Every structure is written in structure tokens, then in C-alpha cells.
């Protein structure tokens, strides 16, 4: 790597921190191990060389190398790794959202009508927030998961609706609670004509966007009222470490069978999909969940951070 390229590489890293993570030049200097004046010059260099627009056009070489290795190791067709060295969780999440929006735009900008199946969660909503407004009324955004909790309230993270608003496309809601009260209740929900129509449409999706959730007492499923304390305890004891649209996964990447499966109404998923299924997740708290999902081959696309990528590759050896 030439000296000038290394300089641009460091400038791109500084640009991520300044323009995306909202870091001060003093904080950037601490992370990069340079003086504040040097950090200021790096940010200016990024701007002068056209590296900064709505997105950062010069990829960090280390992150590019990590994404290539990660893609090869886990058979990913789409992989983006953002800088995260010395960053806290909120900043990492912001970076993943920006990079994830670029990935989403590659599909959403296409003129040919697309069916985009969309999961739920904070990471997905943050990613969609970073997308530019589009005029693609020919696209369809289909929910993969019911947004109704056991008390009748709806989640604040109704992500497919946000996607539809960004693209001006149609929105198809899955009309069911995430977990029905009983098997009989589930059959009533899932046999409804509209449910079958929407779930069939999701199964035909050209691309699927999902989040990856960890399983503990602070996970979104629990804090948003979809599962109880007792259910968290039983699932944890059964070996669940990850959750994708209500499907519970163990550390070995396999589905963990539980009594909740009989009440789950979300769209079914299968490992090793033949169409793009792209996840957006990072940070130390979600590492074990991301590792499990990749091990099981549940996704073939991932946007994550460099520390997570390095740890995934280290433990995969």
C-alpha cells in the first residue's frame, strides 16, 4: 500500500467518525492515536479529495479486506464492514445504518418492480431512516412478522411501513400477533385469506432485509412485551442465543424447538436461501447471535462492524 493511499485510508476512517458517528476531532485523535491538529487535517483531506458526499466513497482498506474474508468464510454474497475501533455501541450502530442504507438502495433504486420482505427491529428502522427518498411505487414492501404484542399494542418499530414510505411503494402488513395465544388461535390467524396472501408474497420476495436479535432480559422481544420473563428464562435454558423474526436459534446455528413454535405466526425462514437475505447487526452485545445466524447459514448478506468481523473470523479458525 502506497503512502498516499494509506493517508486516504486514514482520512476515510476519520471521515466515518466525524460525519457518521458524530465524533469531535479530539475524540478522533484519541482513537487514531494522532494529534488533534492531525485529526483536523485528516477530516479536511477527506473533504478535499471528494471522499465525503452523502456516503463515504473511499472504503477503509482493512474493512474491505475483512468483508472479503467474511464473505468467503460464511458464503455471503453481500458483505459490508464499517470501522469500529475504539467506538461505543451507539456510534457503531450509526455506521452500520449508513452502510446498510447504501446496500438497501442498490435494490430499491432499481426500476424493475421488486418485492422486498422486511423484518423488524431498531437496527432495520435506523437503516431505513438513512435511505434517500425514492419514487418507486412499483415496489412492494412486505412484512415478515406480526407487530401486535400480547396486550394488543403495536411495536414502535413497524419497519416495513417505513420502507414503503421511503420508496412510495405498497405496504403489505402481516395481520397477526407475533405469538398467538394458542395453537388454535394461531390457526385462526394464519388461515385468514389476507394472512395467506401476504405470507405467500413474502415467500416470493426478491430480497429480504432482517435484523438479528440476541436473547436475554434486555432484548427487544422482551422489552417490547412480546415474550415474558419466564419465556426468556426457558428459552435461555434451552440454549437459544439468537432470534430472527421470532425464530429461535442456538449457538450451533440450528433452530431450537420450543413450545412457542406452536404459537409463532411470522413468515417461515430456511437456511441457505437462494435469494438475498441481508442482515444488519453489530456490536459486542450481539456477537454471539450474529455468529449463530452465520453458522447456521440463515443469511447470505451481512452489514456489520470491524471488531465483530475480526472476532467472527478469529473464532471460525
C-alpha positions in Angstrom: 0.0 0.0 0.0 1.5 3.4 -1.0 2.0 6.2 1.4 -0.6 8.4 -0.3 -3.2 5.5 -0.3 -2.5 4.9 3.5 -3.2 8.6 4.1 -6.5 8.5 2.2 -7.3 5.3 4.1 -6.8 7.0 7.4 -8.8 10.1 6.1 -11.7 7.8 5.2 -11.6 6.3 8.7 -11.6 9.8 10.2 -14.5 10.8 7.9 -16.6 7.9 9.2 -16.1 9.0 12.7 -16.7 12.7 12.0 -19.6 12.7 9.5 -21.4 9.5 10.6 -20.6 8.8 14.2 -20.6 12.5 15.1 -17.2 12.4 16.9 -15.2 15.5 17.7 -11.8 16.0 16.3 -10.4 15.5 19.7 -12.2 12.1 20.0 -11.0 11.1 16.6 -7.4 12.0 17.6 -7.6 9.7 20.6 -9.0 6.8 18.6 -6.4 7.1 15.8 -3.5 8.0 18.1 -2.7 11.3 16.4 -2.7 14.9 17.5 -5.9 17.0 17.3 -4.4 19.0 14.5 -3.6 15.9 12.5 -7.2 14.7 13.0 -8.4 18.0 11.7 -6.2 17.7 8.7 -7.4 14.2 8.0 -11.1 15.3 8.0 -10.2 18.2 5.7 -8.3 15.8 3.5 -11.3 13.6 3.2 -13.4 16.5 2.1 -10.8 17.9 -0.3 -10.4 14.6 -2.1 -14.1 14.1 -2.6 -14.3 11.2 -0.2 -17.3 12.6 1.6 -20.7 13.1 0.0 -23.9 11.6 1.3 -21.8 8.5 1.8 -18.1 7.9 2.2 -16.7 6.8 -1.2 -13.3 5.6 -0.2 -13.6 2.3 1.7 -11.2 1.6 4.6 -8.8 -1.0 3.3 -8.8 -3.0 6.4 -12.6 -3.1 6.4 -12.7 -4.1 2.8 -10.3 -7.0 3.4 -12.4 -8.1 6.4 -15.6 -8.1 4.3 -13.9 -10.2 1.6 -12.7 -12.7 4.2 -16.0 -12.8 6.0 -17.9 -13.3 2.7 -15.6 -16.2 1.8 -15.8 -17.8 5.2 -19.6 -17.7 5.5 -20.6 -17.9 1.9 -22.0 -14.3 1.8 -22.9 -12.7 -1.5 -23.3 -9.3 0.1 -20.9 -8.1 2.9 -20.1 -4.7 4.2 -17.8 -4.0 7.2 -17.7 -0.5 8.8 -14.9 0.9 11.1 -15.5 0.4 14.8 -12.1 0.5 16.5 -12.4 2.5 19.8 -16.2 3.2 19.2 -19.1 2.8 21.5 -22.2 0.9 20.6 -24.3 3.9 19.5 -21.7 5.1 17.1 -21.2 1.6 15.7 -25.0 1.3 15.2 -25.0 4.7 13.3 -22.2 3.5 11.0 -24.0 0.2 10.3 -27.2 2.1 9.5 -25.4 4.3 6.9 -23.6 1.4 5.2 -26.8 -0.7 5.4 -28.8 2.1 3.7 -26.4 2.0 0.8 -26.9 -1.7 0.4 -30.7 -1.3 0.5 -30.5 1.5 -2.1 -28.8 -0.9 -4.5 -32.1 -2.9 -4.6 -34.6 -0.1 -4.0 -33.3 2.2 -6.8 -33.9 -0.5 -9.5 -36.6 0.3 -12.0 -37.9 -3.3 -12.2 -40.6 -4.0 -9.7 -39.2 -5.6 -6.6 -40.8 -7.5 -3.7 -38.8 -6.6 -0.6 -39.6 -8.6 2.5 -38.7 -6.8 5.7 -38.3 -7.9 9.3 -38.4 -5.7 12.4 -36.2 -4.0 15.0 -34.3 -0.9 15.8 -31.3 -1.6 13.5 -33.5 -2.0 10.5 -35.5 1.1 11.2 -32.3 3.1 11.7 -31.0 1.8 8.4 -34.2 2.8 6.5 -34.0 6.2 8.1 -30.7 6.7 6.3 -32.1 5.9 2.9 -32.8 8.7 0.4 -36.4 9.3 -0.5 -37.3 7.4 -3.7 -40.1 7.3 -6.2 -40.6 3.6 -6.8 -44.3 3.0 -6.4 -43.8 -0.3 -8.4 -42.1 -1.9 -5.4 -43.8 -3.8 -2.7 -42.7 -3.9 0.9 -44.0 -7.0 2.7 -43.9 -7.6 6.5 -42.5 -10.9 7.7 -43.6 -10.5 11.3 -46.7 -9.6 13.1 -46.4 -6.3 15.0 -49.0 -6.9 17.7 -48.0 -7.7 21.3 -50.0 -9.8 23.7 -51.6 -6.7 25.2 -52.9 -5.6 21.8 -50.3 -2.8 21.4 -48.2 -2.5 18.2 -44.5 -2.2 18.1 -43.0 1.2 17.5 -40.6 -0.4 15.0 -43.1 -1.2 12.2 -40.2 -1.3 9.8 -41.9 -2.4 6.5 -44.2 0.7 6.7 -41.1 2.9 6.9 -39.6 1.2 3.9 -42.8 1.7 1.9 -42.8 5.4 2.8 -39.2 5.8 1.7 -39.9 4.1 -1.7 -43.6 5.3 -2.2 -44.4 1.6 -2.7 -47.2 -0.6 -1.5 -47.1 -1.9 2.1 -48.4 -5.4 3.0 -48.9 -5.9 6.7 -48.9 -9.4 8.2 -52.2 -9.3 10.1 -51.4 -11.3 13.2 -49.7 -11.0 16.6 -46.1 -12.3 16.7 -47.1 -15.1 19.1 -50.7 -16.2 19.2 -52.4 -17.2 22.5 -52.6 -20.9 21.5 -52.2 -23.3 18.6 -55.9 -23.0 17.8 -55.6 -19.2 17.9 -52.6 -19.3 15.6 -54.5 -21.4 13.1 -57.3 -18.8 13.1 -54.8 -16.0 12.3 -52.8 -17.9 9.8 -55.7 -19.3 7.8 -57.1 -15.9 7.2 -57.2 -15.0 3.5 -55.1 -11.9 3.9 -52.5 -13.6 6.0 -52.0 -16.3 3.4 -51.8 -13.7 0.6 -49.2 -11.7 2.5 -47.1 -14.7 3.6 -47.1 -16.1 0.1 -45.9 -12.7 -1.2 -43.1 -12.7 1.4 -42.0 -16.1 0.2 -41.6 -14.8 -3.3 -39.5 -11.8 -2.2 -36.6 -10.7 -4.5 -34.7 -9.6 -1.4 -35.2 -9.9 2.4 -33.9 -7.4 5.0 -33.7 -8.6 8.6 -32.2 -7.8 12.0 -30.5 -10.2 14.3 -31.6 -10.2 18.0 -29.8 -11.5 21.0 -31.8 -13.4 23.6 -31.7 -12.0 27.1 -33.8 -9.9 29.5 -32.8 -6.7 27.7 -33.5 -7.9 24.2 -36.2 -6.1 22.1 -38.6 -9.1 22.2 -38.7 -8.9 26.0 -38.6 -5.1 26.5 -41.3 -4.6 23.9 -43.6 -7.1 25.6 -43.6 -9.9 23.1 -42.1 -12.5 25.5 -42.3 -12.8 29.3 -39.6 -13.2 31.9 -40.5 -16.9 32.2 -40.2 -17.4 28.5 -36.8 -15.7 28.4 -35.7 -18.0 31.1 -36.9 -21.1 29.4 -35.5 -20.1 26.0 -32.1 -19.3 27.6 -32.0 -22.6 29.4 -32.9 -24.4 26.1 -29.7 -22.8 24.6 -31.2 -20.0 22.5 -28.7 -17.3 21.7 -30.3 -15.6 18.7 -33.6 -14.6 17.2 -34.7 -13.6 13.7 -38.3 -12.6 13.2 -39.3 -14.8 16.2 -37.3 -17.9 15.1 -35.0 -19.0 17.9 -31.5 -20.2 17.1 -28.9 -22.0 19.2 -25.1 -21.4 19.3 -24.7 -24.2 16.7 -26.8 -22.3 14.2 -29.8 -24.7 14.4 -33.4 -23.9 15.3 -34.2 -24.5 18.9 -37.5 -26.3 19.3 -39.7 -24.7 21.9 -43.4 -24.7 22.9 -43.5 -21.1 21.4 -43.1 -22.5 17.9 -46.8 -23.7 18.0 -47.8 -20.0 18.5 -45.4 -18.3 16.2 -47.1 -16.5 13.2 -44.1 -14.9 11.4 -43.1 -15.9 7.9 -41.1 -19.1 7.9 -37.4 -19.0 7.1 -35.0 -21.7 5.9 -31.2 -21.8 6.0 -29.0 -21.3 2.9 -31.5 -19.1 0.9 -31.2 -18.9 -2.8 -32.2 -15.2 -2.9 -30.6 -12.3 -1.0 -31.3 -12.3 2.7 -29.4 -9.5 4.3 -28.9 -8.8 8.0 -27.8 -5.6 9.7 -26.2 -6.1 13.1 -23.1 -5.4 15.0 -21.6 -4.6 18.4 -20.3 -6.9 21.2 -23.7 -7.5 22.7 -25.0 -9.1 19.5 -21.8 -11.0 18.7 -22.9 -14.5 19.8 -26.3 -14.0 18.0 -24.6 -13.0 14.7 -22.2 -15.9 15.0 -25.0 -18.3 15.4 -27.0 -17.0 12.5 -23.9 -17.1 10.2 -23.0 -20.6 11.4 -26.5 -21.8 10.5 -26.4 -20.2 7.1 -29.7 -18.3 7.7 -28.4 -15.2 5.8 -26.3 -14.7 2.8 -25.7 -11.0 3.3 -24.4 -9.0 6.3 -23.6 -5.4 7.3 -21.5 -5.3 10.5 -18.6 -3.6 12.2 -14.9 -4.5 12.0 -14.4 -5.7 15.6 -17.3 -8.1 15.2 -15.9 -9.2 11.8 -12.4 -9.8 13.3 -13.8 -11.8 16.2 -16.0 -13.9 13.8 -13.0 -14.7 11.7 -10.8 -15.5 14.7 -13.3 -17.9 16.2 -14.0 -19.5 12.9 -10.4 -20.8 12.5 
